[in-house]
Amino acid sequence: MKQNLPYYEMLKKFDESRKDLKPYGLTCELWEPHLMKRPDRHNEIEINYVPEGSLTYLIHDQKLKIKKGRMIVFWALFPHQIVEYSKDTPYYVITIPFYKLLNWNLPKQFLDMLFRGELKATTYKPSNPDLANQIFERWTTELNRDDYALKDICCLEIQAYLKRFAYRTMNATSSIEKVDSLPINLVEQMAVYIAANFNKPIKVTDVAKAVELHPDYANSIFKKTFAQTISDYLIEQRVLFAKRKLSISHDSITSIAFDAGFNSISRFNASFRKYCDMTPREFRKEINVKR
């Protein structure tokens, strides 16, 4: 099928050597399915549309299969990795910078689902696959041209498409709460700082210091965007890292706890139980049974 695609020469493939957290920018591109040896992370919203075959992602600890004709929207700051695919046929990838997304006035409930990583809630099957193929193909072509006016038009179209996606996902029938106007660049910097340093002995004061804000104010604007405090978010990232390691490695639970950034086994066990309603040992046993 590859040779019949008009934009085959534009196919991309995940670069295993790319720097962690490096942004892609606003893009719409055709990607070649590829078993990823390591997860990718970048602080953008990512949309995948699969015209043929299927892709299976491991996003944090969640394994999710995206079937033919379906699309998924997720926050790519979560580690994501293709672990299976059924056909050697391209799929579409859109990346949207974080600051753009928060300026698009999407429903807050929808953004909350993205930031919490509720993947099943942000998958969707377009009612007209042929039209979806045409739209994604057009964006792939036009965003790769040196025409800024055309790129602006594509940006507006992607914004509208995502709003429609959010509308259907939320099953909205009336006005929906919008995200407050916030210093988005500072919120983004805090999220990226935590993503890069959660496994180190950092605290709320360190996150606030990284963006030169008072801890109370930093916590306030962070909570308005992510619906949780910096401290809770930091602990959750450590637990999610641990869940991923428990799912894919044979490392000892003690080793995983310290690798995740916890300074004691008791604190790790208490935090894990709080977020997962089970102990790390019980979680690993359940994962092995499912396999």
Summary of the structure (lengths in Angstrom):
residues: 291
radius of gyration: 19.6
end to end distance: 32.5
largest distance: 57.4
contacts: 866
relative contact order: 0.11
helix: 49%
strand: 17%
